[in-house]
Amino acid sequence: MRYPVLAALLLAFAGNSLAAQPPEAVFKLEPYRKTVALRAEVNGHAGLFTFDTAGGLTLLSPTFAKAFGCEPWGRLSGHRMMGDRLDAPRCDNVTFTIEGKPFTAPVTAVFDVAPLVAKDAAPVEGSIALDLFAGRTITIDFPNRQLIVESADSARERVRTAHELPMKLSREMQGRALAASVGVPTKQGMLWMELDSGNGGTVLVAGPYARLLGLDPELDGPQPVDFALSPDVRVHADMGFAPGKMILDGNIGMPFLKDKVVTLDLATGRLWVAAPAKR
């Protein structure tokens, strides 16, 4: 070749441009009773927020919203998983800064979450849901308490050895909310159960489906539950319940998630779960 130095430089540039990109961000998750939480700032005001993958919409406490200068307006309406209705005013275009990285929620609900947590729990300023990361791929490493915002390269590497499971994204509240449900195969057909990091202690199966998954719908108290999501991934918990009035197929909480690494593609609706750690 007539220009060996130029050729070497071009090859070096090509090699660098093809280098795998690391994740966009890695955030620390804090233990919060049996769930997890994130620290974030809004307009310079810092707070602790639960991280609730089934929350649908990010929530702000009224005192926190007032502190950073939002005057709540309008009304948002939705239903909790047992069918009770919630109404709340809203704050729009709220930017949360997490460890220096900004993420904007187009709409947040202003709602006092204190009555929903135990009296002896640390106070929180609200709850961060999946809507804050809409369109991105995130990984929640529950054992190591990390929330990872993936790049295209890091996502490909992350899921290379993980188990892909069927997932549906739900957009309640006229498309404002965002939650993820995993497919649960049964002999009658597919059920869809929310993955819920805000549920610290139970696995819930709606009463009409209880017998399909080995639960007794007539039993009010807890009962063992064990069922397969795939040949390689099972849900097992001692605190299973079969509530008759539940308006979802089911809800899978921290008894399953606590030792898993879960990757959610919130743009295309794909889900991967790392193989459970060997004990």
N, C-alpha and C positions, 0 to 999 in steps of 0.2 A: 504494500500500500504506500502511496506517495506521501501521506500525511499521518505517520504513526502516532504522533503526539495528539493530534486532533482526534484521531480514532479512539485513543485511550480515554481522552476527556469525555467524549460522547458516551462511551461505554460506562464510565463512572457515573455520569449524570443519569443514564438510564437505570442503573442499579439503584441509585438513591431514590429515584422517583417511584420505583417499584417496591420500596421497603414497606413492610406492613405498618399500618398506622395503629397506634395504641388507642385505648378507649378515650372518648372525649372527656370523661370525668369519672372519678371514683370518690364517692361520698361515704362518710361514716354513718352507719345506723346505730342508734343507741337503744339499749333494752328499755322497754316501757311496760312494766308488769310482765305479761306474757306475750306482748307484741313488740313492735319496733317504732322508733320515732326519728325525726330529722330536725336539725337546727337550721333555721333560715332567717333572712332579714327581708323586710319590706320597707322601703324608704328610710333605711337606717335603723329601723326598729327590729330588734332581734327577738326570736321566740322559738319555743319548742313545739313541734307539730307531730302528731301521730302520722304514720305512713300507712294508709289504708287502701289496699289494692281493690277492695270492693266498694269503696266509698262513692265512686261515681264522679262526684264533684268535690273540688277542694273547698274546705270550709274555713271561715275566719270567725273568731269570737267577736262579739260586739265591741268589747273594750279594746281589742287589738285593732280592729278596723278604724275606730275613732282615733286611736293613737297615731296611726300613720296618715290620717287625713281623708279617709273615705266617708262620704255620707251615703249610707245604704239607701237604695231606691227599689221600686218595683216589687215583684213577688216571683219566686221560683217555687214550684210545687213538685213533689215526688212522693214515692212510697218506700218505706223500709221493707225488709224481706218478709215480715209477718203481716204486711198489708196496711199498717198504720200510715197515715198521710202526714207529711211534714211540709210546712210552708215557711219560707224565709225570704227576706230582702236580699239584694245582691250588691256586690261591688265588681266593676268591670276592669279588665286590662290591668290586673295586679301582677307585678313582677316580683318574684321571689328570688333572692340571691342566696345560693347554697354554696358555701365555701368559695365565694368569688365568682361563681357562674350564674348568669341570669336565666330564668325561665318564666315565661309569662302565661298566666291563666286568663283566657278571654273573659270568663265569668266565674266568680266565686260566690258562694252562699254565705251570708252572715248569720251564724247560728251558734248558740251557746252549747258547746260539747261537754261542759262540766257535768251535767246530770247523767251523761252516758258513761262516765268513768267512775271508778270507785272513789269514795270520799278521801281515802288516804293516798291516792295517786298524785304524782307531781302535776302541778297545773300546766295546761297546754294552751296555746293560742289558736288552736284550730287543728285541722287535719288535711294532709296533702294526699291527693288521690292520683290515679293514673292520668287524669286529664291534663295535669301539668307537663306530662311527657308525651303527649299525643304526637304521633308521626315518627317517633324515635324507637330505637331498640334499646331496651334496658335489661339489665340482669340484676336480680336480687339474690345476693349470696347470704342466705340466712345464717349459716353456721359462723361465717366470718364477719357478719354484720356490715355488709357493704352494699351500696346501691351504685351500680356501674352504668353509665350512659355510654353505650357502645358506638364505636366507629364501624363502618362497613367491614373493615378488615378484622377488627377484634371480634365482631359478632360472628363472622364466618369461623374463626378459630374457636370461639366459645362453644358453638353448637356442634362442632365436628364430631365429638364423641358423646353428645347428650342424646336423650330420647325425645323425639318429637311426638307431641300429643295433639289431638284435635282441639281447636280453640275457636270460640266465637267472641267477638267484641260487641258489646252492647252500648248503645248510645241513647240513654233515656233522657228525659227532660228536653225534648225537642232537639236532640243531637248535642246538647251541651255536656252531658256526663260521659264518662268512659270507664267501663269495667270489663273484666275478662272472665270467661267461663270455660272450664275444661270439659271435654266430652267424656261421659261415663257410659260405656257400652253395657247394655242389658239384653236379655233374650227377647224382650219386647221392642227394643229400639234404643236410640241414643238419648241419654239425659245430659243436661248441661248445668254444671254446678260452679258457682262463683268461687274463684280463688281469693281468699279473704285474709290478708295479713292483719286486719283489725279484729279478727275473731281469735282470741287467745287460747281457747280451751276446748272447742267442740268441732265435731263434724255433724252437719245437719242434712237429713234426707227428708224431703216433703212426704207427708203421710201416704199419699196415693202410690208412692214408689217404694215405700219402706220394704215390703216383702221381697221385691225384686233384688234387694241388696242385703237380705238376711236380717232385717230389723223387724221388730214387732210394733206396728202402728198404734196398738192399744196401750203400750207402756209409756207412762208419763215421764219416768225417770231416765237416767243415763243407761246405756247398754253398749256392749262392745260392737264395733263396726269394722268390717274388713271387706274391701272390694278392689277389683283391678281397674286401673286406667288403661293399662296395656299389659302384655305378657311380662314386661320388665318393671313396671311401676305399680305399686299397690298403695291404697289408703288404709291405714290401720289406726284405730284409736279406741280407748276405753270409754271416752265421753261422746258416744253417739246418741243422737236424738232424732225423733221422727215427728216433728210438729205438724199437726193436721192443717193449720191455717196458713202455712208458709206459701207465699205466692211465687217462689222460685222452685226449680227442681231440687236444688240443694245448695249447700255452702260448705266449702272445705277450708278449714282454718289452720292455725299454727300447729296443731298436733301432726299434721302432714308436712307443712311447709318448713318447720323449724330446722330440719337437717337437710334441706334441699337447696340447690342452686337453680333458680328459675329464670329463664330468658324469655322475654315477651317482645315480639315485633309488633309494635302498636300502629304500624303503617299498613302491613299486609295481613295481620291477624294470625300469626304463627306463634307457637309455644314449644319450648324445650325444657325438659327437667333433667338435671344431671343425675346419674345413677346414685342411689342412696349410698352413703358411706358404709363400708363394711365394718361390722362391730366385732 
